Amino acid sequence: MPQDHKRLSIEKKVPGYWKVTLSNPPINLFDPEMFAELRVLMDQIENDKDIKVVSFDSADPEYFISHYDIVRGEVVPDMPGAAPFSEWPAFVTRLAQSRVISIAKVRGRARGHGSELALACDMRFVSREKAIFAQIEVGCAVVPGGGATEWLTALAGRSRALEIIAGADDFDAVTAEKYGWVNRALPDAQLDDFVDNFARRIASFEKRPLELAKKLVNARAGIPAEAERWSSGQSFVTATTWPETRALIGQLLQNGLQQRGDFELRMGHHLGHLGREK
């Protein structure tokens, strides 16, 4: 992928409402360049006096974000906003505590860091037919490092969080809605209009009460602390150094990890069967 390829495109739909589209072919990996652009986006959001709501979607209907780029994840590119992955907890904290309302509109697969970016948003609305969620990390011999442990424990409860994380399987949109992973699973044909109308509605309201409402909800909801997410991030990084993890990642790459094809499309299935073949 050329270094000048933009992972994010920003469309200012109406005053106060920005639509951000993620695009990183072939499978929308969360790579260092996407992280850099997200950090620059946060700077732009914080410096804009008028924005009230921002939505995130994907240019690829099969992948919201496939997962963290296990090959290049620790690279720090020479570009604005670039930072090591250890800065992710600070970014998530900025997004969760920012003055704007953030919405994830999810079609396709949101696994690993894709799920965690959606979880970092204030709300998640997803395609009933096309959205798939998973925390695949344990199946890849690591642990979630981008916030899933904290968010899912709060949203889904201890037992369901363990089912999601220890099972490392794919979850359909209806189950994700039932578990509290997402706000609503909507018919795919209705998803775009619903999110656009909802974001425009928010953008039509006065800015100060929106900011205060989010601040009050955050205070009462007990959102995860940056230190908790930092601890999980360090656990993820440590796990990537284990010899069994390195060996398994090599096997997964040979089987189609990070390539467009059946392994990525049905990763939950393939991870389970790889373990049984040992």
VOPAFI-817458 format. One record per residue: x, y, z of N, C-alpha, C in turn; residue in one letter. Coordinates in steps of 0.2 Angstrom, whole numbers, plus 5000, padded with zeros to 4 digits. Each point is the difference from the previous one (the first is absolute). Last residue first. Layout:
<pts>
XYZXYZXYZA
...
</pts>
This chain:
<pts>
498048505083500649995003500149935003K
498050114990500449964995500749985003E
498350155010499849935000500549954996R
500250244999500249985007499849925001G
499450114980500750005000500249975007L
497750054996500349934997500750005000H
499050205009499849945004500249934997G
500450204988500450005006499849945004L
498850044980500749974999500450005006H
497850095001499949934998500849985000H
499750235002499849965006500049934999G
500550144982500549995005499849965006M
499150064976499849955005500549995005R
500550154983499250015000499749965006L
502449994996499850065003499250015000E
500949814989500250005007499850065004F
499649984976499549965005500350005007D
500850204985499949934998499649975006G
501850214997499350004998499949934998R
501950055018499950004993499250004998Q
501149995022500150074997500050004993Q
500149765009499950065005500250064996L
500249764992499650054997499850065004G
501449805004499449974998499550064997N
502350045008500049954994499349984998Q
500250145019500250044994500049954994L
499749905021499450044998500150044993L
501849895011499649954997499350034997Q
501650135012500349984993499549954997G
499450075021499950054996500349994993I
500449855018499349994997499950064995L
502149995011499949954995499349994998A
500550175015500350014994499949944995R
499249985022499650054996500350014993T
501149865016499449974997499650054996E
501950095011500249954994499449974997P
499750245012500149935002500249964994W
499550245000500749985000500149925002T
497950134999500349994993500749975000T
498850065021499849934997500349994993A
500350215011500449955003499949934997T
498750184993500750014998500449945002V
497850025009500049984993500750004997F
499750095022499949925000500049974992S
500150245003500649975002500049925000Q
498050124997500450014994500749975001G
498450005018499949954995500450014994S
500350165016500249945003499849944995S
499350224995500749995000500349935002W
497750065003500149984993500850004999R
499450065021499749944999500249974993E
500450235006500549955003499849934999A
498550174994500650004995500549955003E
497549975008500550055000500649984995A
497249944998500749985002500550055000P
497550075005500449984994500749975002I
497750075013500749975002500449974994G
497750125002500149934997500749975002A
499350225006499649955004500149934997R
501250194991500150005007499649955003A
499650044977500749975001500149995008N
498150114994499949934999500749975001V
500050235001499649975005499949935000L
501150124982500450005006499749975006K
498750024980500549954999500550005006K
498450174999499749945001500549945000A
500750224996499949995007499649935001L
500450074978500749995003499949985008E
498150064987500349944998500649985003L
499050225004499749945004500249934997P
501050194989500250005008499649945003R
499650064976500649965002500149995007K
497650014987500550045003500649975002E
498549884981500050025007500550055002F
499949884979499550065000499950035007S
501449804995500350064997499550065001A
499249795005500450025005500450074998I
498649894984499650035005500550025006R
501049904982499850074998499550035006R
500849785002500650055001499750074998A
498549824997500150015007500650055001F
499449944978499550045003500150025007N
501549864989500150064997499450055003D
500049775006500650035003500050074997V
498349874991499950015007500650045003F
500149944977499550065001499950015008D
501449824993500350064998499550065002D
499349775004500550025004500350074998L
498249854990499850065004500650045004Q
500149794986499850054996499850075004A
500849805011500550044997499750054995D
498849945023500149974993500550044996P
500550015026499550024995500049964994L
500950005027500149964993499450024996A
501050145023499549974996500349964994R
501450085018499450035002499449964996N
502249865006499850064996499450035002V
501049835013500650024997499950064995W
498449875014500250075002500650024997G
498849784998500550015005500250075002Y
498449954982499849975006500450015006K
500750074979499550055002499849975007E
501449864988500450065003499550055003A
499149824988500249985007500450055003T
499250044979499449995004500349985007V
501550024982499850075003499449995005A
501849804997499650044996499750065003D
502449875005499350015003499650044995F
502549845002499650054996499350005004D
502149925014499649974994499750074997D
501549955021500350024994499649984994A
499849955025499849964994500350024994G
500450125020500349935000499849964995A
499150215001500750015000500449935000I
497550025001500350044994500749995000I
499049925019499849964994500350034994E
500350125020500449944999499949954994L
498650195005500650024998500549944999A
497949965009500050014992500750024998R
499849985023499949934997500050014992S
500150205014500649965001499949934996R
498750224991500049965006500649955000G
499250184983499749935000500049965006A
500950234999499450004996499749935000L
502150045012499550055002499349994996A
501849874994499849985007499550055002T
500950044979499649955000499849975007L
501650184998499350024997499549945001W
502349965006499750055005499350024997E
501349854987499949975007499650055005T
500750074978499449965000499949975007A
501850154992499450035004499549955001G
502249974988499750064998499450035003G
501349785001500450065003499750074998G
499549705002499750074998500550065003P
501249764998499450035003499850064998V
501449784989500150065003499450015004V
500249824985500549995005500250075003A
498249954983500750014997500550005006C
497849975006500149954995500650014996G
499450165016500249945003500149944995V
499250214992500750005002500249945003E
497950094989500349944998500749995003I
497550125002500750015003500449944999Q
497750104986500449955003500650035003A
497650044984500450025005500449945003F
498450094977500349945003500550035005I
497950094982500550015005500249945003A
498250014983500750004997500650015006K
497450005002500249944995500850004999E
499050175014499849935002500249954996R
501250245003499649964996499849935002S
500650225017500349954995499549964996V
500850215019499449984997500349954994F
500950125024500149964995499449984997R
501250205017499549964998500249964994M
501650145012499450005004499449964999D
502649934993499550054998499450005005C
501749845001500350075003499550054998A
499649784992499950015007500250065003L
500649954978499250015000499950015008A
502249954995499850074998499350015001L
500649785005500250055005500050074998E
499549824985499550005005500250065005S
501649964984499450034997499450015005G
502049895006500150075000499450044997H
499549765002500650025003500050085001G
498349934982500349965004500650035004R
497950044983500350045005500349965005A
498849974974500449985006500350055004R
497850064985500649954999500349995006G
498750225001499949954995500649955000R
499250225017500449944998499649954995V
500350265013499549964995500349954997K
500550165023500249954995499449974996A
500450255014499649944998500449964996I
500250225019500349964995499649944999S
499950275010499749935001500349964994I
501350215012499649984995499749935001V
501750125014499450045000499449974995R
501949845011500050054996499350045000S
500949795011499950065004499950064996Q
500449794990499549985005499850075003A
501850004985499449994997499450005005L
502250015008499850064997499350004997R
501049805009499750055005499850074997T
501049844986499349985002499750045005V
502350044994499550024994499349985002F
501749935015499950085000499550024995A
500749775000499550025006499950075000P
501549934983499349984999499650025006W
502550014997499650065001499249994999E
501749834997499950015007499650065001S
500849934978499349985002499950015008F
501650174987500049935002499349985002P
500250214984500149985007500149935000A
499450224981500349935002500250005007A
499150204988499649965005500349935002G
500950114977499650045006499649955004P
502149894988499450044997499750035006M
501749804996500250075000499550044997D
499649765014500250034993500250075001P
500149785016499850075001500250044993V
499549725008500350054996499850075002V
499149795008500450045005500550054996E
498349854989499750045005500550045004G
500249844980500250075000499850045006R
499449774997500650004997500350075001V
497849945007500549975004500750004997I
497750164999500549974995500649975004D
497450025008500650035001500549974995Y
497549974993500349995006500750045000H
498050024985500149935001500349995006S
498450204994500749995001500149935002I
498150044988500050065004500850025001F
499149834981500450015005499950075003Y
498849914981500249945004500450015006E
499350184985499449975003500149935004P
501650234995500049934998499449965004D
500650235004499950004992499949934998A
499450095025500549974996499850004993S
499450165024499849944996500649984995D
499250185022500649964997499649954996F
499350265011499949934998500549974997S
499550235017500449974994499849925000V
499150265011499949935000500449984994V
500050225007499649985005500049925000K
501550244991499849934999499749975006I
501050234997499349994998499849925000D
502250115004499550035005499349984999K
502549884996499550034996499450025005D
502149895006500150074998499450034996N
500149775007500050045006500150074999E
499949854982499450005004500050055006I
502049954987499550044996499350015004Q
501649865009500350065001499550054996D
499649774998499850035007500350075001M
500649894980499350025000499750025007L
502249934997500050064997499250025000V
500549795008500250055005500050074997R
499449824985499550015006500250055005L
501549944983499550044997499450015006E
501849855005500350075000499450054997A
499549775001500150035006500250075000F
500049884980499350025002500050035007M
502149924992499850064997499350025001E
500949805009500350065003499850074997P
498349794997500750015000500350065003D
497749834997500250065004500850005000F
498549904979500449985006500150075004L
498649934979499950055005500449985007N
500149884978499549985005500050055006I
501450024980499549974997499449985006P
500650234999499949934997500749965001P
498850205013500649984999500049934997N
498350215009500249974994500749985000S
497850125015500649975000500149964994L
498650235007499949944997500749975000T
498450205013500749974998500049934998V
498450245004499949934998500749984998K
498950215015500549984996499949924999W
498650245009500049924999500549984995Y
499550245006499949965007500149924999G
499150154979500450035006499949965006P
499849854980499650065001500450035006V
501149834989499349994997499650065001K
502649944997499750045005499350014997K
502049814998499450034996499750045005E
502549864998499550045004499550044995I
501849775000499750064996499550035004S
502249825004499450035002499850064995L
502049864997499549965003499450025002R
501850074980499750025006499549955003K
502450004985499349985000499750025007H
502450024993499550065000499349984999D
501849845001500050035006499550075000Q
499549774985500550065000499950045007P
499749734998499650065000500450065000M
</pts>
